[in-house]
Amino acid sequence: MPRLFWKFFRIIWLTLAASLAAIILTVKLLQAVPFASELEHERRTLVLNLTANILAEDGETAAARFVTTSEKTQPLGLTLSKPDEADACAEKNTVTTRSVLKNGVCYRLSVSAPAGSTFDSLGPFLPWLTILVASTIAAGALARYLIRPVVHLRDGLSALAHGRFDFRIGDKMAGRKDEVTALAYDFDASAARLQELQDVQQRLFHDVSHELRSPLSRLQAAVGVLRQSPAKLAAMLDRMDREVERLDTLVGEVLTLARLTAGSSRPLKTQSLDVIELLNEILGDAAFEAQAREVSITASVDGIFRAEVEGELIYRALENVVRNAVKYTAEHSRVAVSCETMADRLRICVTDQGPGVGRDELERIFQPFSRGKDAMPRGGYGLGLAIARQAIERHGGRVHASLPEAGGLAITLELPRRPMPYGAAGGER
């Protein structure tokens, strides 16, 4: 059962028990009993009624004997008398007196009035007062216990509403361990994720603007040259075509990455494809392009692996990883591609012989516009691996980088046969 329930239970139970103990202790110290006056009144009424019945049924002698015996066991000041007044029996009975007419003789029964008690006025209300005190203390304890984290949560939500994603409340729970504390740490995790997304967004805006500025600057330079030297029209048009093509490629990759990020919660449009056959097509195209740098591609890719995937995303992921390896491997070297087919998963490893990256950069290279520090610029924008990871993880797969002992960089992709919930397999890296 939840820990918060047991904390509430203990608070209420201990409060009630403590309040009841306080009432009992107060009664003990004051030598008084709740409802004592009522009990004493009832006892005197009972004795008076019983004596009156004995007198009426058995006569004066039996009634006098009962009075004597009763006073020896429970002294109440009970007396039996014969008033001299003739109209004594006409008087109304009171709490402490009774008038009985027997054989024409008027008898008067009386008891002493009960002594006053501390609880005489509170007697009927004492149990309810106990409950009221106990419930008040319990409500105060619970309110104090709950209001602190609620205030912290409200402050945290207010901070998020004003864009302060660095606000944390987990350290303000004062050592609590219950569902409210778990909620506070969930809030911190959400705030940290929002802060991370904000940082990524800001960095993405900065990188996109930076990458767009370069081809736009070259286009402006080409236009300036044309204005000064119209004879260079053909050369400048070729230059402008190349820059426009670069801009189109960059915008396309940015849109692909944005679509993958924004559509992480949307269902995939899957179809049954042989992923290994798709990979072989990509390797064939990449091998033709690699000839310009005298780079060879050695592939150990056999068999069949039919999977339910969104073909366009998987094609982009595989193509980006392979082309990235061909682009950054050293000239006159090779790129090795291998596949390992398991029951419900395909593992693809692409290894180049390029400069590699530092161990502290193995995760950073999957961020948009990120390249290794030692990587030579070869016309890319640093979006290929980011798109590949997003596409594979959308299918519930996993992408990670490693450093082979022989040097270079190895990118491993793990793709399930059927899509899994987003983040189920890709969340642990």
ABEGO torsion letter per residue (X at the ends): XBAAAAAAAAAAAAAAAAAAAAAAAAAAAAGBBBGAAAAAAAAAAAAAAAAAAAAAAAEAAAAAAAAAAAAAABBAGBBBBBBABAAAAABBBBAABBBBBBGGBBBBBBBBBBBBBAAAAAAAAAAAAAAAAAAAAAAAAAAAAAAAAAAAAAAAAAAAAAGBAABBAAAAAGGBBBAAAAAAAAAAAAAAAAAAAAAAAAAAAAAAAAAAAAAAAAAAAAAAAAAABAAAAAAAAAAAAAAAAAAAAAAAAAAAAAAAAAAAABBBBBBBBBAAAAAAAAAAAAAAAAAAAGBBBBBBBBEBBBBBBBAAAAAAAAAAAAAAAAAABBBGBBBBBBBBBBAABBBBBBBBABAEBBAAAAAAAABBGBBBAABBBAGBAGAAAAAAAAAAAAAGBBBBBBBBAAEEBBBBBBBBABBBBBGAAAABX
